[in-house]
Amino acid sequence: MGLTKRRFSKARTASRRAHFRVQPVTLVECPQCHARMVPHRVCPTCGYYAGRQVIEVKAPEEKPSP
């Protein structure tokens, strides 16, 4: 592998890494149940996508309190 002749400056390195930041997750409202969900995915709350039910969603099990 080749070696560089000169060291890269901190400014050049920082400008290259300027786009490596973490992007916030985009969320939209489900048209069926109005829960927040990732766009173009099946809603994890109700199981609907594009106006039809795609998956069967079970109700969360309640744990008995001691």
C-alpha positions as CSV (number, residue, x, y, z in Angstrom):
1,M,0.0,0.0,0.0
2,G,1.3,3.5,-0.8
3,L,2.4,6.0,1.7
4,T,1.6,9.7,1.7
5,K,4.4,12.2,1.2
6,R,2.9,14.8,3.5
7,R,0.7,14.6,6.6
8,F,-2.9,15.7,6.1
9,S,-3.8,18.9,8.1
10,K,-6.5,18.8,10.8
11,A,-8.7,21.1,8.7
12,R,-8.6,18.8,5.7
13,T,-9.4,15.8,7.8
14,A,-12.3,17.6,9.6
15,S,-13.8,18.9,6.3
16,R,-13.8,15.3,5.0
17,R,-15.5,14.0,8.1
18,A,-18.1,16.8,8.2
19,H,-20.8,14.5,6.7
20,F,-20.1,11.6,9.1
21,R,-22.4,12.8,11.8
22,V,-25.4,10.8,13.0
23,Q,-28.6,11.8,11.4
24,P,-31.9,11.9,13.5
25,V,-34.4,9.2,12.6
26,T,-37.2,10.4,10.4
27,L,-40.6,9.6,11.8
28,V,-44.1,10.0,10.3
29,E,-47.6,9.5,11.6
30,C,-49.3,6.3,10.8
31,P,-52.5,7.1,8.9
32,Q,-54.3,4.1,10.5
33,C,-53.5,4.4,14.3
34,H,-51.6,7.8,14.3
35,A,-48.6,6.4,16.1
36,R,-45.1,7.5,15.1
37,M,-43.4,5.2,12.7
38,V,-40.5,5.0,10.2
39,P,-41.7,5.9,6.7
40,H,-42.2,3.1,4.0
41,R,-42.3,0.4,6.7
42,V,-45.1,-1.6,8.3
43,C,-46.4,0.2,11.4
44,P,-45.2,-1.8,14.4
45,T,-48.2,-0.7,16.5
46,C,-51.1,-1.7,14.2
47,G,-49.5,-3.8,11.4
48,Y,-50.9,-1.7,8.5
49,Y,-49.0,-0.6,5.4
50,A,-50.5,1.2,2.4
51,G,-54.0,0.9,3.8
52,R,-54.1,-2.8,4.4
53,Q,-53.1,-5.1,7.3
54,V,-49.9,-6.8,6.5
55,I,-48.9,-8.4,9.8
56,E,-50.9,-9.6,12.8
57,V,-49.8,-7.6,15.9
58,K,-50.3,-9.2,19.3
59,A,-51.3,-7.2,22.3
60,P,-48.4,-6.7,24.8
61,E,-48.6,-9.2,27.6
62,E,-49.1,-7.7,31.1
63,K,-46.7,-8.9,33.8
64,P,-48.4,-9.8,37.1
65,S,-47.3,-7.5,39.9
66,P,-46.1,-9.3,43.0
